Amino acid sequence: MPTLYLIPCPITENALHTVPPYAQEIARNLDVFIAERAKTARHFVKSLGPAKPIQEMIFVELPDNQDFEEAEQVFREAIKNGKDLGLLSEAGCPGVADPGAAIVALAHREGVKVVPLVGPSSLLLALMASGMNGQKFAFQGYLPAKRPELAKELRRLENLSRQQNQTQIFIETPYRSQMVLEVALESLQPSTLFGVAQDLTGEAEFIRSLSVKDWNKSGKKTLEKLPGVFLIYCGN
């Protein structure tokens, strides 16, 4: 029976070592890939030293408009021919904060074996390093872009964390990281924990988890324009 392999890829530059050798070996021997971004996927697979020329492989992209018809056609053609496939995210683990979940759901409907491979996840790494509640947590994706709406949403998540004893996790684009930090420190209660994890597994890795009060006392309030994960927690 054909298998859909969920293949993790590095979440920062020059970090191929964060993908286990067994996952690399599986990816090296596949030739059909469904990916969040085809260009990124080709670059990653090429770095593995694949078994066949990259030009002979199939890479189909999952578009932003959620029209997955082409990807589904490639998927069905591959399983019809008894071929295994790989699913790749732009960074980290596919299917988590990633459109690839739709392909995984399709595999289950079609009775195709799904095999998740071990690898880096920025969300889990950030949670592990936060010192916040790792027993109960929720991922909120991207928050509103404008300051007033962002402040309102941060306060809502703060209240939710307090009510549910739950760590709230969200992400933001690199160029907006500083604004998120500023709004958080202006909007959240002094005792609330706020965590920042940037460039995880990378050379510029920065992880800090402090109460808002202690953030405001600390010297480091300027964040680099790097991929980041943010966390909020109000302990009971």
MIFI-160237 format. One line per 8 residues: number of its first residue (from 1); their letters; for each residue x negated, y, z of N, C-alpha, C. Coordinates in steps of 0.2 Angstrom, whole numbers, plus 5000, padded with zeros to 4 digits. Layout:
<guvos>
NUM = A = X,Y,Z,X,Y,Z,X,Y,Z ~ ...
</guvos>
This chain:
<guvos>
1 = MPTLYLIP = 4996,4994,5000,5000,5000,5000,4996,5006,5000 ~ 4997,5011,4996,4993,5018,4996,4994,5021,5003 ~ 4989,5025,5004,4988,5028,5010,4987,5036,5009 ~ 4990,5040,5013,4989,5047,5013,4985,5049,5019 ~ 4978,5051,5018,4974,5052,5023,4974,5060,5025 ~ 4975,5062,5031,4975,5068,5033,4968,5070,5035 ~ 4964,5074,5031,4957,5075,5031,4956,5082,5034 ~ 4952,5082,5040,4950,5088,5043,4944,5091,5039
9 = CPITENAL = 4944,5098,5039,4938,5101,5036,4936,5106,5041 ~ 4929,5109,5040,4927,5114,5045,4931,5120,5046 ~ 4931,5123,5051,4935,5129,5052,4930,5136,5052 ~ 4924,5135,5051,4919,5140,5050,4914,5138,5045 ~ 4910,5143,5043,4905,5141,5038,4899,5137,5041 ~ 4896,5133,5037,4890,5129,5039,4892,5125,5045 ~ 4897,5121,5045,4899,5117,5051,4902,5110,5049 ~ 4899,5108,5043,4901,5101,5041,4900,5096,5046
17 = HTVPPYAQ = 4895,5097,5051,4894,5092,5056,4900,5091,5061 ~ 4905,5096,5061,4910,5095,5065,4915,5090,5063 ~ 4915,5088,5056,4919,5083,5054,4915,5076,5054 ~ 4918,5071,5058,4915,5065,5059,4913,5061,5053 ~ 4907,5057,5053,4905,5054,5047,4910,5049,5044 ~ 4914,5046,5048,4919,5041,5045,4924,5045,5041 ~ 4926,5051,5043,4931,5055,5039,4928,5058,5033 ~ 4921,5060,5033,4918,5062,5027,4918,5056,5022
25 = EIARNLDV = 4916,5050,5025,4916,5044,5020,4922,5043,5017 ~ 4928,5043,5020,4934,5042,5017,4935,5047,5012 ~ 4934,5053,5013,4936,5059,5009,4931,5058,5002 ~ 4925,5056,5004,4920,5055,4998,4922,5050,4993 ~ 4927,5046,4995,4929,5040,4990,4936,5041,4987 ~ 4939,5047,4989,4945,5048,4986,4944,5052,4980 ~ 4949,5052,4975,4949,5057,4969,4956,5060,4968 ~ 4960,5060,4973,4966,5064,4972,4968,5068,4979
33 = FIAERAKT = 4968,5074,4978,4969,5079,4984,4974,5083,4983 ~ 4978,5084,4989,4983,5090,4989,4981,5094,4994 ~ 4980,5101,4993,4977,5105,4997,4980,5112,4998 ~ 4979,5115,5004,4982,5122,5005,4979,5127,5000 ~ 4973,5126,4998,4969,5130,4993,4964,5125,4989 ~ 4966,5125,4983,4962,5120,4979,4954,5122,4979 ~ 4953,5129,4978,4946,5131,4978,4942,5129,4984 ~ 4945,5130,4990,4942,5128,4996,4941,5120,4997
41 = ARHFVKSL = 4946,5117,4994,4946,5109,4994,4940,5107,4990 ~ 4939,5110,4984,4934,5107,4980,4927,5109,4983 ~ 4926,5115,4986,4920,5116,4989,4918,5111,4994 ~ 4923,5110,4998,4922,5105,5004,4921,5098,5001 ~ 4924,5095,4997,4923,5089,4994,4916,5088,4990 ~ 4915,5094,4987,4908,5094,4983,4903,5093,4988 ~ 4903,5096,4994,4898,5096,4999,4897,5090,5002 ~ 4902,5085,5002,4901,5078,5004,4897,5074,5000
49 = GPAKPIQE = 4896,5076,4994,4893,5071,4989,4897,5066,4987 ~ 4903,5067,4983,4908,5062,4982,4906,5057,4977 ~ 4910,5052,4977,4908,5046,4973,4908,5047,4965 ~ 4912,5052,4963,4913,5053,4956,4913,5061,4955 ~ 4911,5063,4949,4911,5070,4948,4917,5074,4950 ~ 4916,5080,4952,4922,5084,4955,4926,5085,4949 ~ 4924,5086,4943,4928,5087,4937,4933,5082,4935 ~ 4931,5076,4938,4936,5070,4936,4941,5069,4942
57 = MIFVELPD = 4941,5073,4947,4946,5073,4952,4952,5077,4951 ~ 4957,5076,4955,4963,5079,4954,4964,5083,4961 ~ 4965,5090,4960,4966,5094,4966,4973,5098,4964 ~ 4978,5097,4968,4984,5101,4967,4985,5106,4973 ~ 4987,5112,4972,4988,5117,4978,4995,5117,4980 ~ 4996,5118,4987,5002,5120,4990,5003,5127,4989 ~ 5008,5130,4985,5009,5137,4984,5012,5140,4990 ~ 5011,5147,4991,5014,5151,4997,5021,5151,4996
65 = NQDFEEAE = 5024,5150,4990,5031,5151,4990,5035,5145,4992 ~ 5032,5140,4994,5035,5133,4997,5038,5129,4991 ~ 5036,5131,4985,5038,5127,4979,5033,5121,4978 ~ 5034,5115,4981,5029,5110,4981,5031,5105,4975 ~ 5034,5107,4970,5036,5102,4965,5030,5099,4962 ~ 5025,5103,4960,5019,5100,4957,5016,5095,4961 ~ 5015,5097,4968,5011,5093,4973,5015,5086,4973 ~ 5022,5087,4974,5026,5080,4974,5025,5076,4968
73 = QVFREAIK = 5025,5079,4962,5024,5075,4956,5017,5071,4956 ~ 5012,5075,4958,5005,5072,4959,5005,5066,4964 ~ 5009,5067,4970,5009,5063,4975,5013,5056,4973 ~ 5018,5057,4969,5022,5051,4967,5018,5047,4961 ~ 5015,5051,4957,5011,5048,4952,5005,5044,4955 ~ 5002,5046,4960,4997,5043,4963,4999,5036,4967 ~ 5004,5037,4970,5007,5031,4974,5010,5026,4969 ~ 5012,5028,4964,5015,5024,4958,5009,5019,4956
81 = NGKDLGLL = 5003,5022,4955,4997,5019,4952,4993,5016,4958 ~ 4996,5016,4964,4992,5012,4970,4986,5016,4972 ~ 4986,5023,4971,4980,5026,4973,4981,5030,4980 ~ 4976,5030,4984,4976,5034,4990,4975,5041,4989 ~ 4978,5045,4993,4977,5052,4992,4974,5056,4999 ~ 4971,5062,4998,4969,5065,5004,4973,5072,5004 ~ 4975,5074,5010,4978,5080,5011,4973,5085,5015 ~ 4972,5091,5013,4967,5095,5015,4970,5102,5017
89 = SEAGCPGV = 4968,5105,5023,4970,5112,5025,4965,5117,5022 ~ 4967,5123,5023,4962,5128,5021,4956,5128,5027 ~ 4958,5126,5033,4953,5125,5038,4956,5121,5044 ~ 4952,5117,5046,4954,5113,5052,4959,5107,5050 ~ 4964,5105,5054,4968,5099,5053,4974,5100,5049 ~ 4975,5097,5043,4981,5098,5039,4987,5096,5043 ~ 4993,5099,5041,4999,5098,5044,5000,5102,5051 ~ 4995,5105,5053,4996,5109,5060,4995,5117,5058
97 = ADPGAAIV = 5000,5121,5059,4999,5128,5056,4997,5128,5049 ~ 5001,5124,5045,4998,5122,5038,5004,5119,5034 ~ 5005,5121,5028,5010,5119,5024,5010,5111,5022 ~ 5005,5108,5023,5004,5101,5022,5009,5097,5025 ~ 5012,5099,5031,5017,5095,5034,5023,5093,5030 ~ 5024,5096,5024,5029,5094,5020,5027,5088,5016 ~ 5021,5087,5014,5018,5082,5011,5018,5076,5015 ~ 5017,5077,5022,5017,5071,5026,5024,5069,5027
105 = ALAHREGV = 5029,5073,5028,5036,5071,5028,5038,5067,5022 ~ 5035,5069,5016,5037,5066,5010,5034,5058,5010 ~ 5028,5058,5013,5025,5051,5013,5029,5047,5018 ~ 5031,5049,5023,5036,5045,5027,5042,5043,5024 ~ 5045,5048,5020,5051,5046,5017,5050,5041,5011 ~ 5044,5041,5008,5042,5036,5003,5039,5029,5006 ~ 5039,5029,5012,5036,5023,5015,5028,5022,5014 ~ 5025,5028,5013,5018,5028,5012,5014,5028,5019
113 = KVVPLVGP = 5009,5024,5020,5005,5025,5026,5002,5031,5027 ~ 5003,5034,5033,4999,5041,5035,4994,5039,5040 ~ 4988,5042,5038,4982,5041,5043,4979,5047,5045 ~ 4980,5050,5051,4977,5056,5053,4969,5055,5055 ~ 4965,5059,5052,4958,5058,5054,4956,5063,5059 ~ 4951,5061,5063,4949,5066,5069,4944,5071,5066 ~ 4945,5078,5068,4941,5083,5066,4943,5089,5070 ~ 4940,5095,5068,4941,5101,5072,4948,5104,5071
121 = SSLLLALM = 4951,5107,5076,4957,5111,5076,4956,5117,5081 ~ 4956,5123,5077,4955,5129,5081,4960,5130,5087 ~ 4966,5128,5086,4971,5128,5091,4970,5124,5097 ~ 4968,5118,5096,4966,5114,5102,4960,5116,5105 ~ 4955,5118,5101,4948,5120,5104,4949,5126,5108 ~ 4954,5131,5106,4955,5137,5110,4958,5135,5116 ~ 4963,5131,5116,4967,5129,5122,4962,5125,5127 ~ 4958,5121,5124,4953,5118,5129,4949,5122,5133
129 = ASGMNGQK = 4947,5128,5129,4942,5132,5132,4945,5138,5136 ~ 4952,5138,5136,4955,5144,5139,4956,5144,5147 ~ 4956,5138,5150,4958,5137,5157,4965,5138,5158 ~ 4969,5138,5153,4976,5139,5154,4980,5132,5154 ~ 4986,5132,5154,4990,5126,5155,4990,5122,5149 ~ 4986,5116,5149,4985,5112,5143,4991,5106,5143 ~ 4995,5106,5148,5000,5101,5149,5007,5104,5145 ~ 5008,5110,5145,5014,5113,5142,5011,5119,5138
137 = FAFQGYLP = 5012,5119,5131,5010,5125,5127,5014,5125,5121 ~ 5014,5131,5118,5018,5131,5111,5014,5136,5107 ~ 5014,5134,5100,5011,5138,5095,5016,5143,5092 ~ 5015,5149,5091,5019,5154,5089,5018,5157,5082 ~ 5012,5154,5079,5010,5157,5072,5008,5164,5072 ~ 5010,5168,5067,5008,5175,5067,5014,5179,5070 ~ 5012,5184,5074,5016,5189,5077,5017,5195,5073 ~ 5022,5199,5074,5023,5205,5070,5017,5210,5069
145 = AKRPELAK = 5017,5213,5063,5011,5217,5061,5011,5223,5064 ~ 5016,5227,5066,5016,5233,5068,5016,5234,5076 ~ 5013,5239,5078,5011,5239,5086,5018,5239,5090 ~ 5023,5243,5089,5029,5242,5093,5032,5235,5093 ~ 5033,5232,5087,5036,5226,5087,5031,5220,5090 ~ 5025,5221,5089,5020,5217,5092,5020,5217,5100 ~ 5020,5223,5103,5021,5224,5110,5027,5221,5113 ~ 5032,5221,5109,5039,5218,5111,5038,5211,5111
153 = ELRRLENL = 5035,5208,5106,5034,5201,5105,5030,5198,5111 ~ 5024,5202,5112,5020,5199,5117,5023,5199,5124 ~ 5027,5204,5125,5031,5204,5132,5036,5198,5132 ~ 5039,5197,5126,5043,5191,5126,5040,5184,5128 ~ 5034,5184,5125,5030,5178,5126,5027,5177,5133 ~ 5026,5183,5136,5024,5183,5143,5029,5181,5147 ~ 5035,5183,5146,5041,5181,5150,5043,5173,5149 ~ 5042,5171,5143,5043,5164,5141,5038,5160,5145
161 = SRQQNQTQ = 5032,5162,5145,5026,5158,5148,5028,5158,5156 ~ 5030,5163,5158,5032,5163,5166,5038,5159,5167 ~ 5043,5159,5163,5049,5155,5164,5047,5147,5163 ~ 5043,5146,5158,5042,5139,5156,5036,5136,5159 ~ 5032,5140,5162,5025,5138,5164,5021,5135,5158 ~ 5021,5139,5153,5019,5137,5147,5014,5141,5143 ~ 5008,5139,5141,5003,5143,5137,5006,5145,5130 ~ 5006,5151,5129,5008,5153,5122,5002,5155,5118
169 = IFIETPYR = 5002,5152,5112,4996,5152,5107,4998,5155,5101 ~ 4994,5160,5098,4996,5163,5091,4989,5164,5088 ~ 4990,5166,5082,4984,5168,5077,4985,5174,5074 ~ 4980,5177,5071,4980,5183,5068,4974,5184,5063 ~ 4975,5188,5058,4970,5189,5053,4964,5192,5056 ~ 4958,5191,5053,4952,5194,5056,4952,5202,5057 ~ 4955,5205,5052,4955,5212,5052,4960,5215,5057 ~ 4964,5211,5060,4969,5214,5065,4967,5212,5072
177 = SQMVLEVA = 4962,5208,5073,4960,5205,5080,4960,5211,5085 ~ 4956,5216,5083,4955,5222,5088,4962,5225,5090 ~ 4966,5226,5085,4973,5229,5087,4977,5224,5091 ~ 4976,5218,5090,4980,5213,5095,4978,5214,5102 ~ 4971,5214,5103,4968,5214,5109,4970,5221,5113 ~ 4970,5226,5109,4972,5233,5112,4979,5233,5114 ~ 4984,5230,5110,4991,5230,5111,4992,5226,5117 ~ 4989,5220,5117,4990,5215,5123,4988,5218,5130
185 = LESLQPST = 4982,5222,5130,4980,5225,5136,4984,5231,5138 ~ 4988,5234,5133,4992,5239,5135,4999,5237,5137 ~ 5001,5231,5135,5008,5229,5135,5009,5223,5141 ~ 5004,5219,5142,5005,5214,5147,5004,5216,5154 ~ 5007,5212,5159,5006,5213,5166,4999,5212,5168 ~ 4996,5216,5173,4989,5215,5175,4987,5208,5177 ~ 4992,5204,5180,4990,5197,5182,4990,5192,5176 ~ 4993,5194,5171,4994,5189,5165,4987,5187,5162
193 = LFGVAQDL = 4986,5181,5161,4980,5178,5158,4980,5179,5150 ~ 4975,5182,5147,4975,5183,5140,4968,5180,5137 ~ 4969,5176,5132,4963,5173,5130,4961,5174,5123 ~ 4955,5175,5121,4953,5176,5114,4948,5171,5112 ~ 4948,5167,5106,4944,5163,5104,4942,5164,5097 ~ 4936,5166,5095,4935,5168,5088,4929,5164,5085 ~ 4929,5163,5079,4924,5159,5075,4922,5153,5079 ~ 4927,5149,5081,4926,5143,5085,4921,5138,5080
201 = TGEAEFIR = 4916,5135,5084,4911,5131,5081,4906,5134,5076 ~ 4907,5141,5076,4903,5145,5071,4897,5148,5075 ~ 4893,5152,5072,4887,5155,5075,4889,5161,5079 ~ 4895,5164,5077,4897,5170,5081,4903,5168,5086 ~ 4903,5162,5088,4908,5160,5092,4909,5164,5098 ~ 4915,5167,5100,4916,5171,5106,4923,5168,5109 ~ 4922,5166,5115,4928,5164,5119,4928,5167,5126 ~ 4934,5171,5127,4935,5174,5134,4942,5173,5136
209 = SLSVKDWN = 4943,5172,5142,4950,5171,5145,4950,5174,5152 ~ 4953,5180,5152,4953,5184,5158,4960,5186,5160 ~ 4962,5189,5166,4968,5192,5167,4967,5199,5163 ~ 4973,5202,5162,4973,5208,5159,4969,5213,5163 ~ 4970,5213,5169,4967,5218,5174,4959,5217,5173 ~ 4957,5211,5173,4949,5210,5172,4947,5211,5165 ~ 4951,5210,5160,4949,5212,5153,4948,5220,5153 ~ 4952,5224,5157,4952,5231,5157,4946,5233,5161
217 = KSGKKTLE = 4943,5229,5165,4937,5231,5169,4931,5229,5165 ~ 4932,5224,5161,4926,5221,5157,4923,5226,5152 ~ 4917,5225,5150,4913,5229,5145,4915,5228,5138 ~ 4917,5221,5137,4918,5219,5130,4926,5220,5128 ~ 4927,5225,5124,4934,5226,5122,4934,5227,5114 ~ 4929,5226,5111,4928,5227,5104,4927,5220,5101 ~ 4932,5218,5097,4931,5211,5094,4929,5212,5087 ~ 4925,5207,5085,4923,5207,5078,4928,5205,5073
225 = KLPGVFLI = 4928,5206,5067,4933,5204,5062,4932,5197,5060 ~ 4934,5192,5064,4933,5185,5063,4939,5182,5064 ~ 4940,5176,5061,4946,5172,5063,4947,5171,5070 ~ 4953,5171,5073,4954,5171,5080,4960,5167,5082 ~ 4960,5165,5088,4966,5162,5091,4967,5166,5098 ~ 4973,5167,5099,4975,5171,5105,4980,5167,5110 ~ 4979,5168,5116,4983,5164,5121,4985,5168,5127 ~ 4991,5167,5129,4994,5170,5135,4997,5165,5140
233 = YCGN = 4996,5167,5146,4998,5162,5151,5000,5166,5158 ~ 5005,5165,5160,5007,5167,5167,5009,5161,5171 ~ 5004,5160,5176,5005,5154,5180,5011,5155,5185 ~ 5014,5149,5187,5019,5150,5192,5016,5151,5199
</guvos>
